[in-house]
Every structure is written in structure tokens, then in C-alpha cells.
Amino acid sequence: MIQPIIFEYTENTPEIILDQENNVFKISGRSIVENAHEFYEPVLQWFKDYFKQPNESTELILYLEYLNSSSSLQIMKIISLFEHNNTETNHLKIVWISDKEDELSKERGEELMNITNIYFELKESNFDYYEDFNFDI
């Protein structure tokens, strides 16, 4: 098993937990990273390594309050990795969570679901990421 990656959320970066042993794969929060390619490169590399010997099932949870365009591109690269590694023996799933009142996020999830060739689930939540974690922005 490969070592987990854990990035704590900040005002501009999402929380990222990639933990093969505990079968936890989550990117959540806000992603308005100035250099998204540099920020997400270790995440992409981690998934490349992970897919060499993945768990029997993998569920990537994406709960992104806001994405700038360069972050969106990096998230698409991650989703593309999932598509590329989607086989009969790898049970892969992406869960896109949006706030019930955030139509833009819901639409973005629907668009991704329609253009990807992977099991994609849309969920809604009332969760306020920053308020619930007492994070001052």
C-alpha cells in the first residue's frame, strides 16, 4: 500500500485525504489555487501509483464549494485517471456532493456526469464546510 496523502484545508485549498488502507478518497472545500498544476501534481501521481494495485472498490468523494478554472482542469485530470482505470475488476465510483442551494455546483456535477464514462453519483447536502469546521475566511 502506498502512503496516505493528507492536505488540510485552507482558505484557498481543499482538504485532500487519499488513504488506501482505510479506503478514504476525498477532496473537499474550496480550490482557488494560484498554481493548480503544482498543487494537484502529487495528487495525480498518488492516484497513478494507487491504480497499479487499487483496492477492490474505490469511491472518490468530491465536495468542492468553489473551483477556479485551473483547479477544474486538475479535477478533470483526476476524473480522467479514474476513467482510464475503470475496468471490470476495479469498482470505481465518483460522488459529487453539492450544497442544496448551490445550483452552479449541482450543474457542474451534472455536466461531469454526462461527459464521463464512469459510475458517477450526485448528492446534495446542507453542510457548510467552513462554518461547520469553525474556519474563518
Secondary structure by P-SEA (a helix, b strand, c coil): ccbbbbbbbcccccbbbbbccccccccccccccccccccaaaaaaaaaaaacccccbbbbbbbcccccaaaaaaaaaaaaaaaaacccccbbbbbbbbccccaaaaaaaaaaaaacccbbbbbbccccccccccccc
